[in-house]
Amino acid sequence: MGWLIAAALLLLALLWTATRLRRRSIRTLLLATGVQTSGTSSLHRRGPRTPRIAVRYTDNSGTERVVVKALVSAGDAELLKKPAVVLYHPKRASRSDYVLVGFGQQPRTWFPVEFAPSTKADPVRE
Protein backbone atom coordinates (compact mmCIF):
# COMPACT_ATOMS: atom_id res chain seq x y z
CA MET A 1 0.00 0.00 0.00
CA GLY A 2 2.90 2.34 0.74
CA TRP A 3 4.22 1.92 -2.82
CA LEU A 4 0.88 3.12 -4.17
CA ILE A 5 1.10 6.36 -2.20
CA ALA A 6 4.71 6.84 -3.32
CA ALA A 7 3.69 6.24 -6.95
CA ALA A 8 0.83 8.74 -6.65
CA LEU A 9 3.15 11.38 -5.17
CA LEU A 10 5.68 10.76 -7.93
CA LEU A 11 2.96 11.14 -10.56
CA LEU A 12 1.77 14.40 -8.99
CA ALA A 13 5.34 15.73 -8.92
CA LEU A 14 5.81 14.84 -12.59
CA LEU A 15 2.53 16.53 -13.57
CA TRP A 16 3.44 19.65 -11.60
CA THR A 17 6.88 19.78 -13.25
CA ALA A 18 5.42 19.28 -16.73
CA THR A 19 2.90 22.09 -16.13
CA ARG A 20 5.62 24.47 -14.92
CA LEU A 21 7.81 23.68 -17.93
CA ARG A 22 4.89 24.24 -20.32
CA ARG A 23 4.02 27.60 -18.74
CA ARG A 24 7.66 28.67 -18.88
CA SER A 25 7.97 27.74 -22.56
CA ILE A 26 4.74 29.60 -23.43
CA ARG A 27 5.97 32.69 -21.53
CA THR A 28 9.29 32.54 -23.42
CA LEU A 29 7.46 32.18 -26.76
CA LEU A 30 5.20 35.16 -25.97
CA LEU A 31 8.09 37.38 -24.89
CA ALA A 32 9.97 36.51 -28.10
CA THR A 33 7.21 36.53 -30.73
CA GLY A 34 4.03 37.84 -29.08
CA VAL A 35 2.02 40.88 -30.10
CA GLN A 36 1.91 43.70 -27.56
CA THR A 37 -1.07 46.02 -27.31
CA SER A 38 -2.39 48.51 -24.78
CA GLY A 39 -5.50 47.97 -22.70
CA THR A 40 -7.66 49.72 -20.16
CA SER A 41 -7.78 48.33 -16.64
CA SER A 42 -10.64 48.38 -14.16
CA LEU A 43 -11.90 46.48 -11.14
CA HIS A 44 -13.72 43.22 -11.76
CA ARG A 45 -16.14 42.39 -8.96
CA ARG A 46 -17.75 39.01 -8.79
CA GLY A 47 -19.93 38.39 -5.80
CA PRO A 48 -18.43 38.52 -2.31
CA ARG A 49 -14.94 37.58 -3.52
CA THR A 50 -12.00 39.98 -3.53
CA PRO A 51 -12.14 42.21 -6.62
CA ARG A 52 -9.57 41.50 -9.28
CA ILE A 53 -8.10 43.56 -12.12
CA ALA A 54 -9.84 43.32 -15.49
CA VAL A 55 -8.15 44.53 -18.68
CA ARG A 56 -10.09 45.32 -21.85
CA TYR A 57 -8.15 45.22 -25.15
CA THR A 58 -8.66 44.69 -28.88
CA ASP A 59 -6.61 42.06 -30.70
CA ASN A 60 -5.35 42.15 -34.32
CA SER A 61 -8.55 40.65 -35.70
CA GLY A 62 -10.60 43.48 -34.16
CA THR A 63 -12.16 41.33 -31.44
CA GLU A 64 -12.57 43.11 -28.12
CA ARG A 65 -11.64 40.86 -25.22
CA VAL A 66 -11.72 41.20 -21.45
CA VAL A 67 -9.17 39.32 -19.37
CA VAL A 68 -8.90 39.14 -15.59
CA LYS A 69 -5.58 38.97 -13.76
CA ALA A 70 -5.53 35.46 -12.34
CA LEU A 71 -3.76 36.19 -9.06
CA VAL A 72 -4.90 38.62 -6.39
CA SER A 73 -2.03 40.37 -4.64
CA ALA A 74 -1.61 43.17 -2.15
CA GLY A 75 -0.26 45.62 -4.74
CA ASP A 76 -3.21 45.43 -7.14
CA ALA A 77 -4.41 48.91 -6.19
CA GLU A 78 -1.07 50.35 -7.33
CA LEU A 79 -1.24 48.40 -10.60
CA LEU A 80 -4.58 50.00 -11.46
CA LYS A 81 -2.86 53.40 -11.57
CA LYS A 82 -0.44 52.25 -14.29
CA PRO A 83 -1.30 51.71 -17.98
CA ALA A 84 -2.07 48.10 -18.86
CA VAL A 85 -0.17 46.21 -21.57
CA VAL A 86 -1.38 42.92 -23.03
CA LEU A 87 0.93 40.40 -24.69
CA TYR A 88 -0.68 37.63 -26.73
CA HIS A 89 0.05 35.11 -29.47
CA PRO A 90 -1.74 36.23 -32.66
CA LYS A 91 -2.62 32.68 -33.78
CA ARG A 92 -3.90 31.67 -30.36
CA ALA A 93 -5.56 34.87 -29.19
CA SER A 94 -8.63 33.01 -27.93
CA ARG A 95 -6.67 30.85 -25.45
CA SER A 96 -6.02 32.39 -22.05
CA ASP A 97 -2.76 30.50 -21.51
CA TYR A 98 -1.29 32.42 -24.48
CA VAL A 99 -2.17 35.84 -23.02
CA LEU A 100 -0.17 37.79 -20.42
CA VAL A 101 -0.82 41.19 -18.89
CA GLY A 102 1.68 43.68 -17.50
CA PHE A 103 1.44 47.17 -16.06
CA GLY A 104 3.52 50.27 -16.77
CA GLN A 105 5.22 51.63 -19.90
CA GLN A 106 7.78 48.80 -20.00
CA PRO A 107 6.41 45.97 -17.82
CA ARG A 108 8.97 43.83 -16.03
CA THR A 109 6.44 41.46 -14.51
CA TRP A 110 3.87 39.62 -16.62
CA PHE A 111 0.82 38.04 -15.01
CA PRO A 112 -1.27 35.09 -16.21
CA VAL A 113 -4.89 35.86 -17.02
CA GLU A 114 -8.28 34.25 -17.44
CA PHE A 115 -10.95 35.40 -19.86
CA ALA A 116 -13.80 37.16 -18.08
CA PRO A 117 -17.22 35.60 -18.42
CA SER A 118 -19.38 37.68 -20.71
CA THR A 119 -22.68 37.86 -18.89
CA LYS A 120 -24.90 40.87 -18.39
CA ALA A 121 -25.37 40.04 -14.71
CA ASP A 122 -21.63 40.24 -14.04
CA PRO A 123 -20.32 43.39 -15.77
CA VAL A 124 -16.82 44.78 -15.61
CA ARG A 125 -16.97 47.92 -13.50
CA GLU A 126 -14.62 50.86 -13.40
Secondary structure by P-SEA (a helix, b strand, c coil): caaaaaaaaaaaaaaaaaaaaaaaaaaaaaacccccbbbbbbbbbcccccbbbbbbbcccccbbbbbcccccccaaaaaaabbbbbbbccccccccccbbbbbcccccbbbbbbbccccccccccc
